[in-house]
């Protein structure tokens, strides 16, 4: 073995091959089809390895944590993580959350509406916004906290926080053997992103609330709350009929208050949907084509 290593380093071609292999291993995220492998591994992990329990009461708004680092191929001329590369890491983080919490709901909703003659079920990304706050240095490890922010009759909104390594939650609900942070401290947030998804069965839009109920994430809505007669288009309203829940209790009222709390940010994101109407290329001159 030692003689083999000596021969390898004494050969210029061998040294070049070793350096090339080392470079590839240090930049696996940037290789072709690496994104696809990372995405599909999320569904494999949560579908076959670490299956989430069917009873998910109180888990709807809890964040899921993923870790990543910034290899050389993701760095720009400022020698830190390029802004354009944040989105692939955020894709993977959101895929983990959807697979962990909503796999059962997506499966059951897909079966229910497919039996009624609709097409195949799909989860479609409708938009992403990201705010950059701190740089991420080459090969620095960061954590991504992703959770449900809010939802309406069409869109599911997810928020992701990219933070410096070392930030810990108070506890880990699905991994109780891990130790949480006893003393709270202000996290170093590198970036914050909001994304919106729509659930589709063929061309029909499935409200997120129905997927949550199929996934056993959301309690049934009290009868006193008014809804549409259509099962696939529930109306979610905050009314005076909502009673305060006991401290720590999980109920539809608690979930609704949290949904409304994140609704303001979601509505701001929806304002971007009108920008395409301002695009009038023939109304003014352009600088040129380069």
C-alpha positions in Angstrom: 0.0 0.0 0.0 2.8 2.4 0.9 4.7 1.6 -2.3 1.5 2.1 -4.3 1.0 5.6 -2.7 4.7 6.5 -3.5 4.3 5.4 -7.1 1.0 7.4 -7.4 2.6 10.6 -6.1 5.7 10.1 -8.2 3.6 10.0 -11.3 2.4 13.4 -12.5 -0.6 11.8 -14.1 -1.5 10.1 -10.9 -1.2 13.3 -8.9 -3.5 15.0 -11.3 -6.1 12.2 -11.1 -5.9 12.3 -7.3 -6.4 16.1 -7.2 -9.3 15.8 -9.7 -11.0 13.2 -7.5 -10.4 15.2 -4.4 -11.9 18.3 -6.1 -15.0 16.4 -7.2 -15.5 14.9 -3.7 -15.4 18.4 -2.2 -17.9 19.7 -4.7 -20.5 16.9 -5.0 -23.4 19.4 -4.7 -22.2 21.1 -7.9 -22.1 18.0 -10.1 -24.7 17.2 -12.8 -27.9 15.6 -11.4 -26.7 16.2 -7.8 -29.9 18.3 -7.2 -32.1 15.5 -8.4 -30.4 13.0 -6.1 -30.8 15.3 -3.1 -34.5 15.9 -3.8 -35.4 12.3 -4.4 -33.4 11.2 -1.3 -35.8 13.3 0.8 -38.8 11.3 -0.3 -36.9 8.0 0.1 -35.7 8.9 3.6 -39.1 10.0 4.9 -41.0 7.3 3.0 -38.9 4.3 3.9 -36.2 5.1 6.5 -37.6 7.6 9.1 -41.3 7.4 8.6 -43.2 10.1 10.5 -45.8 8.8 12.9 -49.4 9.1 11.8 -50.4 11.1 14.9 -49.0 14.5 14.1 -51.0 16.7 16.5 -49.1 19.9 17.2 -46.4 19.4 14.5 -47.9 21.6 11.8 -45.9 24.7 12.6 -42.7 23.1 13.9 -39.6 23.6 11.8 -37.6 20.9 10.2 -33.8 21.3 10.2 -31.4 20.5 7.4 -27.7 21.2 7.1 -25.6 22.1 4.2 -22.2 23.7 3.3 -20.9 26.0 0.6 -18.3 24.2 -1.6 -15.9 26.0 -3.9 -18.2 25.6 -7.0 -20.9 27.6 -5.2 -18.7 30.6 -4.3 -18.5 33.8 -6.3 -15.7 36.2 -6.9 -16.2 37.7 -3.4 -15.2 34.2 -2.0 -18.5 33.5 -0.3 -21.6 31.6 -1.3 -23.2 32.9 -4.4 -26.7 34.2 -4.0 -28.0 32.1 -6.9 -27.0 28.9 -5.1 -29.2 29.5 -2.1 -32.3 28.3 -4.0 -31.1 24.7 -4.6 -30.4 24.3 -0.9 -33.8 25.8 -0.1 -35.5 23.3 -2.6 -34.0 20.4 -0.6 -35.0 21.9 2.8 -38.6 22.4 1.7 -38.7 18.9 0.1 -37.7 17.4 3.4 -40.5 19.3 5.2 -43.2 18.3 2.7 -42.1 14.7 2.7 -41.9 14.5 6.5 -45.2 16.2 7.4 -47.4 15.8 4.3 -46.5 12.6 2.6 -49.6 10.8 4.0 -51.9 13.7 3.2 -50.6 14.0 -0.4 -51.0 10.2 -0.8 -54.5 10.1 0.6 -55.8 13.2 -1.1 -54.4 11.9 -4.4 -56.2 8.6 -4.0 -59.5 10.3 -3.1 -59.7 12.7 -6.0 -58.2 10.3 -8.5 -61.0 7.9 -7.8 -63.4 10.8 -8.7 -61.9 11.0 -12.2 -59.3 13.7 -11.8 -55.7 13.5 -13.0 -52.6 12.8 -11.0 -51.6 14.7 -7.9 -48.8 17.3 -8.0 -47.1 19.7 -5.6 -46.1 22.8 -7.6 -43.8 25.6 -6.6 -45.4 28.9 -7.4 -42.8 31.5 -6.3 -39.8 32.1 -4.1 -38.5 35.3 -2.4 -35.2 35.5 -0.5 -33.6 38.2 1.7 -29.8 37.9 2.2 -28.4 39.1 5.5 -25.0 37.6 6.2 -22.3 36.0 4.0 -21.6 32.3 4.1 -17.9 31.5 3.7 -16.4 28.7 1.6 -17.2 25.2 3.2 -19.0 26.9 6.1 -21.7 24.6 7.5 -25.2 26.2 8.0 -28.5 25.0 9.1 -31.9 25.6 7.4 -35.0 25.8 9.6 -38.1 25.4 7.4 -41.7 25.5 8.6 -45.2 26.2 7.6 -45.9 30.0 7.6 -49.5 30.2 6.5 -52.0 29.1 3.9 -55.1 30.2 2.1 -57.7 28.6 -0.2 -55.0 28.1 -2.9 -51.5 28.5 -1.6 -49.3 26.9 1.1 -46.6 29.3 2.3 -43.3 28.0 3.8 -40.6 30.1 5.5 -37.0 29.0 5.7 -34.3 30.5 7.9 -30.6 29.9 7.0 -28.6 30.2 10.2 -25.1 29.8 11.4 -24.2 26.3 12.7 -24.7 25.9 16.4 -28.3 27.2 16.6 -30.5 24.7 18.4 -34.2 24.4 19.1 -35.6 23.9 22.6 -36.3 20.2 21.8 -36.6 17.7 18.9 -40.1 16.3 18.8 -39.5 13.4 16.4 -35.9 12.8 17.7 -36.3 13.0 21.5 -32.9 11.4 22.1 -31.2 14.6 20.8 -30.5 17.4 23.3 -32.0 20.8 22.7 -30.8 24.2 23.8 -31.6 25.0 27.4 -30.5 28.7 27.2 -32.0 30.8 24.4 -29.7 33.0 22.4 -30.2 35.2 19.4 -29.4 33.2 16.2 -27.2 34.5 13.4 -29.5 34.5 10.5 -27.8 34.5 7.1 -30.9 34.6 4.9 -34.7 34.3 5.1 -36.8 32.8 2.3 -40.6 32.5 1.7 -42.0 30.1 -0.9 -45.5 29.2 -2.0 -46.8 25.9 -3.2 -50.1 24.8 -4.7 -51.5 21.3 -4.6 -53.0 20.1 -7.9 -55.1 17.1 -8.9 -55.0 17.3 -12.7 -56.2 20.9 -13.3 -58.1 21.1 -10.0 -56.6 23.0 -7.1 -56.7 21.2 -3.7 -56.8 23.6 -0.7 -53.9 23.0 1.7 -56.3 22.6 4.6 -57.6 19.4 3.1 -54.1 18.0 2.7 -53.4 18.9 6.3 -56.5 17.0 7.5 -55.7 14.0 5.4 -52.2 14.1 6.9 -53.7 14.4 10.4 -51.9 17.7 11.0 -55.0 19.8 11.4 -57.9 19.2 13.8 -61.4 19.2 12.3 -62.9 22.6 12.0 -65.7 23.3 14.6 -69.2 23.2 13.3 -69.8 26.7 14.4 -67.3 28.1 11.9 -69.0 28.7 8.6 -67.7 27.0 5.5 -68.7 26.7 1.8 -70.8 23.7 0.8 -68.1 22.6 -1.5 -65.7 20.1 0.1 -62.7 21.2 -2.0 -63.1 24.9 -1.3 -63.4 25.5 2.5 -63.5 29.0 3.8 -61.3 29.6 6.8 -62.4 32.6 8.9 -61.5 33.9 12.3 -64.8 34.6 14.1 -65.9 35.6 17.5 -67.1 32.1 18.0 -63.6 30.8 18.5 -62.9 30.0 22.1 -59.4 30.4 23.7 -57.6 27.1 23.9 -55.8 25.8 27.0 -52.1 26.5 27.3 -50.2 23.9 25.3 -53.4 22.4 23.8 -53.5 21.7 20.1 -56.8 22.7 18.5 -58.2 24.2 15.3 -58.3 27.6 17.0 -54.6 27.5 17.9 -53.7 26.5 14.3 -55.9 29.3 12.9 -54.4 32.0 15.0 -50.9 30.9 13.9 -52.0 30.8 10.3 -53.4 34.4 10.5 -50.2 35.5 12.2 -48.2 34.5 9.1 -50.8 35.7 6.6 -49.5 39.2 6.5 -46.1 38.2 5.0 -47.9 35.8 2.6 -50.1 38.6 1.3 -47.1 40.8 0.7 -45.6 38.0 -1.4 -48.8 37.8 -3.4 -48.4 41.4 -4.5 -45.7 40.2 -6.8 -48.3 38.4 -8.9 -49.4 41.7 -10.4 -45.9 42.7 -11.7 -46.2 40.9 -15.0 -49.0 43.3 -15.9 -46.5 46.2 -15.9 -44.3 44.5 -18.6 -44.9 46.4 -21.8 -41.9 46.0 -24.0 -43.2 48.0 -26.9 -44.0 51.1 -24.8 -40.4 52.3 -24.4 -37.0 51.9 -26.0 -34.5 49.3 -24.8 -30.7 49.7 -24.3 -29.9 46.8 -26.7 -29.3 43.1 -26.9 -26.1 41.8 -25.6 
